[in-house]
Amino acid sequence: MEIPSRIQLTGKQFFVLTGIVGARAVIGLEDPFRGTLTEEMPVEVAKIEQELLEKGLIQTADNEPVLVQELLEYIEVCSRTLLTIHMRVAGSEETSKECFIYYSSGLVVKADIEIGPGGDRLYVLEELGTPSEAWLKIIGYLQLEDRKNRDTGSLALPKGWFQQWMNAEQGGQEPRKHLLAQGYPESVVNDLADCVSHPERYATFTAYYCPDLDCRIQGIELLRGAQSNWLIRNEGEQDQIWGATVTEIIRELGAVIERIK
């Protein structure tokens, strides 16, 4: 049976596949068997293995499940990677998209997160090529667009305020008032406030570097409005915010990865 280029898995199927290859935990894959009694696990796992067998994703050898070669490569990248990137992208008139991207030296695999008919998370695995090829696709996924380049300087809000502002949890005007009280130019603050109120695109970009059981994590947020692009990064007890061109955004995304290695 030919394996499709995009492989859709339930959380349980993905989890069982990582177990078959004896892999460690996968960033982005929650334990779908949480709450299942220990004595129930063999039956549950056998049921999932039968599903995978019927889909042609595993075979049996000496009565043991074995992944078909194409899928084995995907699962080994996802479960043995040192570097994982997590992205969420939301537009003004479209549902948000989420994916995890798993790196190895020769192959990069993306897992798009979709929601099934029953509300369960589905993982759609797809090859992105080499790391350099994948990087171009990541930039395309974010759908960056240039806006006028304005020297905004760096603005600062108390830690967590920007996310609350985006979620309208700060009373709408409180962060704006705070920024004005700190002496930032009113035109710059108003421009940022307009982007928060009417975002064309908002994305989060988080990198996980896990050489052992302890992961190092770095992230940055991207906000695009009608007039400007903004980057947001947590530094200590503050959210640092500044205007940026597309070139600067791409450079900062690369810097996120470099900082955790």
C-alpha positions as CSV (number, residue, x, y, z in Angstrom):
1,M,0.0,0.0,0.0
2,E,1.4,3.4,-1.0
3,I,1.8,5.9,1.9
4,P,0.3,9.3,1.2
5,S,2.6,12.4,1.4
6,R,0.3,13.7,4.2
7,I,-0.4,11.2,7.0
8,Q,-3.3,11.9,9.3
9,L,-3.1,10.4,12.8
10,T,-5.2,10.6,15.9
11,G,-3.4,11.4,19.1
12,K,-3.6,7.7,20.2
13,Q,-2.2,6.5,16.9
14,F,0.7,9.0,17.0
15,F,1.4,8.0,20.7
16,V,1.4,4.3,19.9
17,L,3.7,4.7,16.9
18,T,6.3,6.5,19.1
19,G,6.0,3.7,21.6
20,I,6.7,1.1,18.9
21,V,10.0,2.7,17.9
22,G,10.9,3.1,21.6
23,A,11.0,6.9,21.4
24,R,10.9,9.6,24.1
25,A,8.1,12.1,24.5
26,V,7.2,14.2,21.5
27,I,6.8,18.0,21.9
28,G,3.2,18.9,21.2
29,L,1.8,15.3,21.7
30,E,-0.1,15.1,24.9
31,D,-0.7,11.7,26.5
32,P,-4.1,10.6,25.0
33,F,-4.3,7.7,27.4
34,R,-4.3,9.8,30.5
35,G,-6.9,8.4,32.8
36,T,-6.9,4.9,31.3
37,L,-6.4,2.2,33.9
38,T,-3.1,0.2,33.6
39,E,-4.9,-3.1,33.1
40,E,-6.9,-1.5,30.2
41,M,-3.8,-0.3,28.3
42,P,-2.9,-3.6,26.5
43,V,-6.4,-3.8,25.0
44,E,-6.4,-0.1,24.1
45,V,-3.0,-0.3,22.4
46,A,-3.9,-3.5,20.5
47,K,-7.0,-1.7,19.2
48,I,-4.9,1.2,17.9
49,E,-2.3,-1.1,16.4
50,Q,-5.2,-2.8,14.5
51,E,-6.3,0.6,13.1
52,L,-2.7,1.3,12.0
53,L,-2.5,-2.1,10.4
54,E,-5.7,-1.6,8.4
55,K,-4.4,1.8,7.3
56,G,-1.2,0.2,6.0
57,L,1.0,2.2,8.4
58,I,2.4,-0.7,10.2
59,Q,3.2,-4.3,9.4
60,T,3.9,-7.4,11.6
61,A,7.2,-9.1,11.8
62,D,7.7,-12.1,14.1
63,N,4.3,-11.1,15.6
64,E,5.7,-7.6,16.5
65,P,4.4,-4.4,15.0
66,V,6.9,-2.6,12.6
67,L,6.4,0.8,11.0
68,V,6.6,1.0,7.2
69,Q,9.8,2.7,6.1
70,E,8.3,6.1,5.1
71,L,6.4,6.5,8.3
72,L,9.3,5.3,10.4
73,E,11.4,8.2,9.1
74,Y,8.7,10.7,10.1
75,I,8.2,9.3,13.6
76,E,11.9,9.0,14.3
77,V,12.4,12.7,13.3
78,C,9.5,13.8,15.5
79,S,10.5,11.7,18.5
80,R,14.3,12.1,18.4
81,T,14.7,15.7,17.4
82,L,16.7,18.2,19.4
83,L,14.8,21.2,17.9
84,T,11.1,21.7,17.7
85,I,9.3,24.8,16.5
86,H,5.7,25.5,17.5
87,M,3.7,28.1,15.5
88,R,0.2,29.5,15.8
89,V,-1.1,31.9,13.2
90,A,-4.4,33.7,13.2
91,G,-5.9,36.1,10.7
92,S,-8.7,38.6,10.9
93,E,-11.1,36.6,8.8
94,E,-9.9,33.0,9.1
95,T,-9.6,30.3,11.7
96,S,-6.3,30.0,13.5
97,K,-3.7,27.5,12.3
98,E,-1.3,25.5,14.5
99,C,1.6,23.3,13.7
100,F,4.7,21.7,15.2
101,I,7.9,21.4,13.1
102,Y,10.5,18.7,14.0
103,Y,14.1,19.1,12.8
104,S,16.8,16.6,12.1
105,S,20.1,17.2,10.2
106,G,18.7,15.8,6.9
107,L,14.9,15.9,7.2
108,V,12.2,18.2,8.7
109,V,8.7,17.1,9.4
110,K,5.7,19.2,10.1
111,A,2.6,18.2,12.1
112,D,-0.4,20.3,11.3
113,I,-2.9,20.3,14.1
114,E,-6.5,19.8,13.0
115,I,-9.7,19.1,14.9
116,G,-11.7,16.0,14.1
117,P,-15.5,15.6,13.9
118,G,-15.6,14.6,17.6
119,G,-13.4,17.5,18.7
120,D,-10.3,15.4,19.1
121,R,-6.9,16.7,17.9
122,L,-5.6,15.2,14.7
123,Y,-1.9,15.3,13.6
124,V,-1.2,15.6,9.9
125,L,2.4,14.7,9.2
126,E,4.1,16.1,6.2
127,E,7.8,16.2,5.0
128,L,9.2,19.7,4.6
129,G,12.5,18.7,3.0
130,T,16.0,19.7,4.3
131,P,16.4,22.3,7.0
132,S,17.1,25.1,4.5
133,E,14.1,24.1,2.4
134,A,11.9,23.9,5.5
135,W,13.0,27.4,6.7
136,L,11.6,28.9,3.4
137,K,8.3,27.1,4.0
138,I,8.1,28.3,7.6
139,I,8.5,31.9,6.4
140,G,5.8,31.3,3.9
141,Y,3.5,29.8,6.5
142,L,3.7,33.0,8.5
143,Q,2.6,35.0,5.4
144,L,4.7,38.0,6.2
145,E,3.9,41.3,4.5
146,D,6.0,44.5,4.6
147,R,4.6,47.7,6.1
148,K,6.0,51.1,6.3
149,N,9.2,51.1,8.3
150,R,8.9,53.3,11.3
151,D,11.5,53.8,14.0
152,T,9.3,53.0,17.0
153,G,12.1,52.3,19.4
154,S,11.3,49.7,22.1
155,L,8.2,49.9,24.1
156,A,7.7,48.0,27.4
157,L,4.7,46.6,29.2
158,P,4.6,44.5,32.4
159,K,5.0,40.8,31.7
160,G,1.9,39.2,30.3
161,W,0.1,42.5,29.6
162,F,0.5,42.3,25.9
163,Q,-1.2,38.8,25.7
164,Q,-4.0,40.1,27.9
165,W,-4.3,43.1,25.7
166,M,-4.7,40.9,22.6
167,N,-7.3,38.9,24.5
168,A,-9.1,42.1,25.6
169,E,-8.4,41.2,29.3
170,Q,-6.9,44.6,30.2
171,G,-10.0,46.7,29.8
172,G,-9.0,47.7,26.3
173,Q,-7.4,51.0,27.1
174,E,-5.3,50.2,30.2
175,P,-2.1,49.1,28.3
176,R,-2.4,52.2,26.0
177,K,-2.7,54.5,29.1
178,H,0.3,52.7,30.7
179,L,2.5,53.3,27.6
180,L,1.5,57.0,27.3
181,A,2.2,57.4,31.1
182,Q,5.7,56.0,30.5
183,G,6.3,58.8,27.9
184,Y,6.3,56.9,24.7
185,P,5.2,59.0,21.6
186,E,1.4,59.1,21.3
187,S,1.6,58.4,17.5
188,V,3.6,55.2,18.1
189,V,1.3,54.1,20.9
190,N,-1.8,54.8,18.9
191,D,-0.4,52.8,15.9
192,L,0.3,49.8,18.2
193,A,-3.2,50.1,19.8
194,D,-4.8,50.1,16.4
195,C,-2.9,46.9,15.4
196,V,-4.0,45.2,18.6
197,S,-7.7,46.3,18.0
198,H,-7.7,45.4,14.3
199,P,-5.0,42.8,13.7
200,E,-4.6,41.5,10.2
201,R,-2.4,38.7,11.4
202,Y,-1.1,37.5,14.8
203,A,1.4,34.7,15.2
204,T,3.4,33.0,18.0
205,F,6.7,31.4,17.2
206,T,8.3,29.2,19.9
207,A,11.4,27.1,19.7
208,Y,12.2,24.1,22.0
209,Y,15.7,22.8,22.2
210,C,15.9,19.5,24.1
211,P,19.3,17.9,24.2
212,D,18.2,16.0,27.3
213,L,15.1,15.9,29.5
214,D,15.4,19.6,30.2
215,C,14.2,21.8,27.3
216,R,15.3,25.3,26.7
217,I,12.5,27.5,25.3
218,Q,12.6,30.8,23.5
219,G,9.7,32.5,21.7
220,I,8.6,35.7,19.9
221,E,5.2,37.0,18.8
222,L,4.4,38.8,15.5
223,L,1.6,41.3,15.0
224,R,0.6,42.8,11.7
225,G,-1.9,45.7,11.3
226,A,-2.9,47.8,8.3
227,Q,0.0,50.2,8.8
228,S,2.8,48.3,10.6
229,N,4.5,45.1,11.8
230,W,5.4,44.5,15.4
231,L,7.5,42.0,17.3
232,I,6.9,41.1,21.0
233,R,9.3,39.3,23.2
234,N,9.3,38.6,26.9
235,E,12.4,39.8,28.7
236,G,12.5,39.2,32.4
237,E,9.5,41.0,33.9
238,Q,8.6,42.9,30.8
239,D,7.0,42.5,27.4
240,Q,9.3,44.3,24.9
241,I,7.5,45.5,21.8
242,W,9.0,47.2,18.7
243,G,8.1,47.9,15.1
244,A,10.0,45.9,12.4
245,T,10.4,45.3,8.7
246,V,9.9,41.8,7.2
247,T,13.7,41.5,6.9
248,E,14.1,42.3,10.6
249,I,11.3,39.8,11.5
250,I,13.1,37.0,9.6
251,R,16.3,37.8,11.3
252,E,14.7,37.8,14.7
253,L,13.1,34.4,14.0
254,G,16.5,33.0,13.3
255,A,17.8,34.6,16.5
256,V,15.2,32.9,18.5
257,I,16.7,29.5,17.5
258,E,20.3,30.7,17.9
259,R,19.6,31.8,21.5
260,I,18.5,28.4,22.7
261,K,21.4,26.4,21.3
